[in-house]
Amino acid sequence: MSSPDPQVRAARNPSTRPSPDDRPSPSAFRAGGTTPPRGPVVAVTGAAGGVGALLTERLAASGEIKQVVAIDERRGDCADAQWHILDVRDPAIAEKLRGADVVVHLALDLDLETDPAARTAYNVRGTQTVLTAAAAAGVHRVVLCTSAMVYGALPENELPLSEDAELRATAEATGVGDLLEIERLARRAPRAHPGLNVTVVRPAVLVGGTDTALTRYFESPRLLVVAGSRPAWQFCHVEDLCSALEYAVLERVDGELAVGCDGWLEQEEVEELTGIRRMELPSAVALGAAARLHRIGLTPSPAGDLAYTMYPWVVSGSRLHDAGWRPKWTNEEVLAELLEEVSGRHTVAGRRLGRKDATAAGAAGATVALLGAAAVVRRARKARRRV
């Protein structure tokens, strides 16, 4: 669905935006016989896809990076990186990190369809192994990426939250329990490994080739709004996340960093920009139905995901701003980009529908059908208990 604002529509096309990097690549230095860059050697895990692939390309093209070591279970496309193929949970990764100055750990599984126990085992064990291996290899800085979701979505949250706000999220939303455990590992690491500096980057709703419960919210025929809630939407484009990660790599800023577009959008603004009408439900109905649908396997998203569409969790990003970093994208532009990405997809209550399903179900009909299915299951269970 297109945005009513032609300037916003134009912003979707990356070819119309200025290039994020005009600096010569390491290969250009080699070709011209110029002295290579004297910056850090940076290792990136999860380098073959997603944010990891974008960051690997960005760092490999930077005149401030000496070398990029790319680590993943498959080889990616960046020819200027030195590739190592292995699982980040393998202790052998310590040898691959030897000689690196900085490690950016992006090998996380936050897929909605992954078994939760397997996802946690991969995310937590992988982060533990990378932190331990980095310390053993003499790496002095590790950059981790979690999410601003760790602050929690609560009705009393300030707008915006500062970086040092208390992390009040619970483990009830997809992957948030893993992210909270990664945050705990980040806090413990400098004590367990003196000399190891750990920086944590927490993006807002990430957009740009991502698939999350929050991006799927905009694939729905109606925007579910819980009565009495106060949503506030803040986005982060993957290009801006990569530039913030580069700031951390180059030690222009450290500590706990929140990253996102400046400001936020109210729900009414989102509805106006998207052209998607709302479907408002009472809190008890929405949360109860979401929990039941997830429990019986009809939707991949637990009820905890719904809180992030109900209450604000907007971040200020003040530490990055104080260091001179600025986002290149606005919330309006990122939302327009997201609408183009999800065009043609059909999701109801977090579950993707095929084209035939979506056509047959209709806009509100699919939601009613899912809610009805949950009610039928609930009545059947009650009937069994009475027998």
Secondary structure, 3 states (H helix, E strand, C coil): CCCCCHHHHHHCCHHHCCCCCCCCCHHHHHHHCCCCCCCCEEEEECCCCHHHHHHHHHHHCCCCCCEEEEEECCCCCCCCCEEEECCCCCCCHHHHHCCCCEEEECCCCCCCCCCHHHHHHHHHHHHHHHHHHHHHCCCCEEEEECCHHHHCCCCCCCCCECCCCCCCCCCCCCCHHHHHHHHHHHHHHHHHCCCCEEEEEEECEEECCCCCHHHHHHHCCCEEEECCCCCEECEEEHHHHHHHHHHHHCCCCCCEEEECCCCCEEHHHHHHHHCCCEEEECHHHHHHHHHHHHHCCCCCCCHHHHHHHCCCCCECCHHHHHCCCCCCCCHHHHHHHHHHHHCCCEEECCEEECHHHHHHHCHHHHHHHHHHHHHHHHHHHHHHHHC
